């Protein structure tokens, strides 16, 4: 089984063998500013319909592959405007 996930700018989840995915974005204080469980929808750098400020954000990605195995990923991204 092969699982590939790529996070692109505008933070879209792209991959194959994926059944579902949840993407969460947090500010540096740990407040969730974005969440989606739609595998076709990514983060566009906005928060409450306004551009998020230039800063470091933490992302968390939970994926279930087509075999039912759970994969958790996390990291950070620097948003520059």
C-alpha positions as CSV (number, residue, x, y, z in Angstrom):
1,X,0.0,0.0,0.0
2,X,1.3,3.4,-0.9
3,X,0.0,6.7,0.6
4,X,1.1,10.0,-0.8
5,X,0.1,13.4,0.7
6,X,1.3,16.7,-0.5
7,X,0.5,20.0,1.2
8,X,0.4,22.8,-1.4
9,X,0.3,26.6,-0.9
10,X,-3.2,27.5,-0.2
11,X,-2.9,24.4,1.8
12,X,-4.8,21.8,-0.2
13,X,-4.5,18.1,0.6
14,X,-3.6,16.1,-2.5
15,X,-3.1,12.4,-2.5
16,X,-4.4,9.0,-3.5
17,X,-5.7,6.0,-1.6
18,X,-7.4,8.5,0.8
19,X,-10.8,7.8,2.2
20,X,-11.1,11.0,4.3
21,X,-9.0,13.8,5.7
22,X,-9.4,16.5,8.3
23,X,-7.2,19.6,8.2
24,X,-6.9,21.9,11.2
25,X,-4.9,25.2,11.3
26,X,-4.0,26.8,14.6
27,X,-2.5,30.1,15.5
28,X,0.6,30.4,17.7
29,X,-1.6,30.5,20.8
30,X,-3.3,27.2,20.0
31,X,-6.6,28.6,18.9
32,X,-8.1,26.7,15.9
33,X,-8.6,29.2,13.1
34,X,-9.6,26.8,10.4
35,X,-11.0,23.3,10.0
36,X,-12.2,21.2,7.1
37,X,-13.2,17.6,6.6
38,X,-13.7,18.2,2.9
39,X,-10.8,16.6,1.1
40,X,-11.3,19.0,-1.8
41,X,-11.1,22.1,0.3
42,X,-7.9,23.7,1.6
43,X,-7.0,26.7,3.7
44,X,-6.8,30.0,1.7
45,X,-5.0,31.9,4.4
46,X,-8.1,33.6,5.7
47,X,-9.6,33.7,9.1
48,X,-13.3,34.8,9.6
49,X,-13.4,36.1,5.9
50,X,-10.3,38.3,6.4
51,X,-6.7,37.7,5.4
52,X,-4.8,36.1,8.3
53,X,-1.8,38.1,9.4
54,X,1.7,37.1,8.5
55,X,2.8,34.7,11.2
56,X,3.7,31.0,11.9
57,X,0.7,28.7,12.0
58,X,0.5,25.0,13.1
59,X,-1.3,22.5,10.9
60,X,-2.6,19.1,11.8
61,X,-3.8,16.6,9.2
62,X,-5.6,13.4,10.1
63,X,-6.1,11.0,7.2
64,X,-7.9,7.6,6.8
65,X,-6.7,5.6,3.9
66,X,-8.9,3.4,1.8
67,X,-7.8,0.4,4.0
68,X,-9.1,2.1,7.2
69,X,-5.6,2.9,8.6
70,X,-5.3,6.3,10.4
71,X,-2.3,8.6,9.6
72,X,-1.6,11.7,11.6
73,X,0.7,14.5,10.4
74,X,1.5,17.9,11.9
75,X,3.9,20.7,11.2
76,X,4.0,24.4,10.8
77,X,3.8,26.9,8.0
78,X,5.0,30.5,7.7
79,X,2.3,32.7,6.1
80,X,3.8,35.7,4.4
81,X,1.8,38.5,2.8
